[in-house]
């Protein structure tokens, strides 16, 4: 009876560890997700469309764009330092409309 209980415990532990390993491999890592979504290339702040510059001036008074990135869709990733000295990452399209990214 004692051997039967030990054997059952070993089987249970083995099945649990095999199941845990397979579920970990199926889930993409955060780095893989970020690399597939983050296809922005750095551009000069001076090369931003006027609509984007106007949106920053209007909505974020006193903010300074420290870095700007663009993708093939005409979307921009902006690293902005606000008047409060806080750093924010914002996204906008080439029309100066803000985009919510996750």
N, C-alpha and C positions, 0 to 999 in steps of 0.2 A: 504494500500500500504506500509506503514511504517513497519507494522508487517511482511509482506511478505519479505521485504528486510532484516530485522533482522533474520528471520527464515533461509533465504538463506545463510546469513553470518555464522550462527551457524552450519549449515550443512556443509558448506565448511571447516570451522575450524576443525570440528570433523573428516571429511574424511581425511583431510591432516594429522592430528595427528595420526590417525590409520595407515595410509600408512607409515609414518615415523617410527613408532614403529616396524612394521613388517620387514622393511628393515634393521633396526639396529640389530634385533635378528638373521637374516640370515647371517650376516657378522661375521666371526670368529675374535676374538680379536687377537692382536699381541702376547699376551702371549700364547694363544692356538697354534698358528702357530709355535712359537719358541719352545714350548715344544715338538711338534711332530717332528720337524726337528733337534732339538738339543739333540741327543741321545749319546753324547760323555761322556766318563768317564775319570776322571783324571788319568794320568799315570806319572811315574817318567821321567824326561827329559833324564836320563841316559838309559832308556829303549827304546828310539827312534831308529828306524832302521838306520843303517849307511848311507843309501842312503838319508834319510831325513836330517841327520846332514851334509852331504856333500853338499846338495842343499842349506842349510842355509849358510854354510861357503862360497860357491861359489857366490850366488846371493845377499847375505846380509852381506857383509864384516863388521866385527866388531859387529855383532848383537848377542844378548844373548837371549836364550829361557828361559823365566821366568816360564811359565806353559805349559804343554802339555796335550792334551786330545786325546783319541782314540775312534773310534766306531767299530761296528761289521764288517764293510766293509773294514777295514784296512786303513781307512782315519784318518788323524790327524789334530786336531785344535791346532794351536800353537800361544801362546801369546809371542810376540818377542819385545824386547827393542832394537832399532837400535842404531848405533853409534851416531846419532843425539839426543839420549835420547827420541825418540818418541816410543810410544807403538803401536804395530800393531797386528791384529789378522789375521793369515794366515792359509790356508788349504793346505795339501799335502797328496798324497797317499803314500803307503809303498815303492814305487819305487823312491820317491823323486821328483815327478812331482807335480807342483803347480796346485791347483784346484780353480776355481772361484766359490764362493758361494754368494748367494744373501741375 
